[in-house]
Amino acid sequence: MAYESLAAAFLQKKGYEILKRNYYSPHGEIDLIAKDGAYLVFVEVKYRADCRFGHPLETVDRRKQNRIRSAARRYLRESGWKEETACRFDVVGMLKDELIHIENAF
């Protein structure tokens, strides 16, 4: 969770409004949910101390993306957001002290 806090602080400096941290559903977890202008943004945060098992961004594979999408749909329904809400999926990868933010990652 410390890495999610670092990612949240980074996004807030970029003007994002953090709405929720660690949203859990039967479909999976969403690390951060934020507003960026007109977009509702679902953010996956991944940290690795080194690349021995691959870069952190590589861990957000199709299966993980599908879980996040399913959890996001449930969040939208539960939270009363309209179906036409503009949504985006971002990934924040951290490798040691390096932070990489990919908007609209999938």
ABEGO torsion letter per residue (X at the ends): XAAAAAAAAAAAAAGBBBABBGBBBAAEBBABBBBBEABBBBBBBBBBABAAAEBAAAABBAAAAAAAAAAAAAAAAAAGBBAABBBBBBBBBBBEABBBBBBGAX
